[in-house]
Amino acid sequence: MAQRDMDRINVGLIGFGTVGTGVVKILKENAGILKDKLGCEVVLKKIADHDIVRDRGVHVEQDILTTDGREVINDPEISIVIELIGGTGAAKDLIMEAMDRGKHVVTANKALLSIHGREIFEKAARKGVDIYFEASVGGGIPVIKALREGLVANRIESMYGIINGTANYILSKMTNDGGRFEDVLRRAQEKGYAEADPSYDVEGIDTANKLAILINLAYGTYVNPGDIYTEGIASVSQLDIKFAKEFGYRIKLLAIAKAVDSRIEARVHPTMIPASHPLANTDGVYNAIHMRGNAVGSVMLYGLGAGMMPTASAVVADIADICRNIRKGAANRITPLSYTEDAVREVGIKDISSLEMPYYIRFLAMDKPGVLSKISGVLGAHNISISSVIQKDRKIGGAVPLVIVTHNAFERELRSSMEEIEKLDIIQDKVVYIRIEENIGAAN
């Protein structure tokens, strides 16, 4: 029977964890809906996991379970392999072997794709198979499809994303309820919103991996996440959150990418954004991605960025797309990056030191005459002008917070001035500065 005439398509799942369980639930509960929409039955033929005994709360036949992922890959009747084990070791091997056997692949593995995407995508092209990865960024938010298809007519001018639910939950709780980072993190771990080792999330690594994938799609290139300037949120204090409110901002961990001439700005760091912007009001474990296209203007996608069912929803959507391709005999209808292979090119990353923007700067300075003039003198010598100043809780003879918001300044000048100011005898602690994005979504 030719593929285009298939009335059932077999899929195999490798990784029966949280998201894998959600995929099984959707394939079972929404089987009728999927058949009506796809014109064929999606059959889960085999599931591989190291633990096939634990009760996941969803019934599966014992004879489809295996502890060997290669049983899924080697099954000649399985057309689509779903990889949900994560990591960059065994997952990569299994995906590559699946494609070698002519199988299409669905994955949620952002770490793997951000690091080894070029190799994986090139193999998919050589083997004439599809690889879909909607769940790798934004959970249930269809941002990959938006970039690959919905915004294909646009030159993407900028992207701003809140794409890590753990970091956003922590910052939201600190902003809305108060508390120190360490205390809020501990509560997030107790609720299951943060891992026992939260570094991947709170240090911005997960966000950088996801941003690399978005950049690759938006600009037809391959960016290594290690080349993306990355800061985490551990240094954000309650004091900075309160001062941000006074200036009309909220602090978010943003993934930022902008097309600037022939290069790309690519950075992840805590950012002050206007409190009136929809991104500023994306709270809890929700994600949001704001994009600007030269034709469409501003577009924002919002939704749950993680969790069993939202992420599984994205995985099953990918399965559905591939099933449609199989039935029409149209594999590789859309290339992984949406760009033709000969159009994918190297694009340079703009060095963080060359960025120009406003800054929030907090000093712990001695409360005595002449302090502000000394600080402003150093800033002025580095071509940094002051927009606003706040000094509160005066304590004569002691150290108090002094906060300055600058006009646009170059990062290299800002860093040089901070090094110089920290050496002054009027400064009692390390200077804190946070970048400000004032005009999110404005044309470059």
Secondary structure, 3 states (H helix, E strand, C coil): CCHHHCCEEEEEEECCCHHHHHHHHHHHHCHHHHHHHHCCEEEEEEEECCCCCCCCCCCCCHHHEECCHHHHHHCCCEEEEEECCCCCCHHHHHHHHHHHCCCEEEECCHHHHHHHHHHHHHHHHHHCCCEECHHHCCCCCCHHHHHHHHCCCCCEEEEEEECCHHHHHHHHHHHHHCCCHHHHHHHHHHCCCCCCCCHHHHCCHHHHHHHHHHHHHHHCCCCCHHHCEECCCCCCCHHHHHHHHHCCEEEEEEEEEEEECCEEEEEEEEEEEECCCHHHHCCCCEEEEEEEECCCEEEEEEEECCCHHHHHHHHHHHHHHHHHHHHHCCCCCCCCCCCCHHHCCCCEECCHHHCEECEEEEEEEECCCCHHHHHHHHHHHCCCCEEEEEECCCCCCCEEEEEEEECCEEHHHHHHHHHHHHCCCCECCCCEEEEECCCCCCCC
